Amino acid sequence: MLVHYGLTDLGGEIAEETRVLCTWTHNRAAQVHAARAAYDQRTATSEGAPSAG
């Protein structure tokens, strides 16, 4: 017995939107990591530094 499965129209729509988000994430991952590292460095410096005075 052969069974065929497929997405509904709504399922196909969300699958396409998910592909777009995954592609964006893949293409921007290096920028996101760099921004996160820069933020971490800024906040570590400002939070961990002893106050002057």
N, C-alpha and C positions, 0 to 999 in steps of 0.2 A: 504494500500500500504506500503510495507516494503522497506526501502532504506538502503543500506549498504555503509558506508563510510570507507575509508582507506587511508593510506599515500602512496605516490609514493615512489619509491626507494630512491630518493633524500630526501624526507621527513623523511623516516625511518632512513637514514644515519644521518641527523642532529639531530633527536630525540635521537639516541644512543649517539652521541657526547655530547648532552646536559645532558643526564643522567650521563655520566662520569664526566662532569664538576660539576654537582650538588653533586655527591657523594664525589668528591675531596673537594669541599667547605664545605660540612657537616663534613667530617673527619678532616679537618684542621682548622675549625672555631676557636677553642680555641687558637691555635697557632697564628693565624692571630690577634685575639683580644689582646693576650699577647704582640705581637710585636708592635701593634699599641699603647698600653698603655705605653710600655717602651719608644717608640719614643716620645710620648706626654710628658712623664715625663722628658726625656732628653732635649727636645727643650724648655719646659716651664722653666726648671732650667737655661738653658743657655741664653734664651731670657729675662727672667724676673729678673735675678739677677743684682743687681747694679754693675757697674764696679769698680774694685779696683783702687784706686789712686786718 
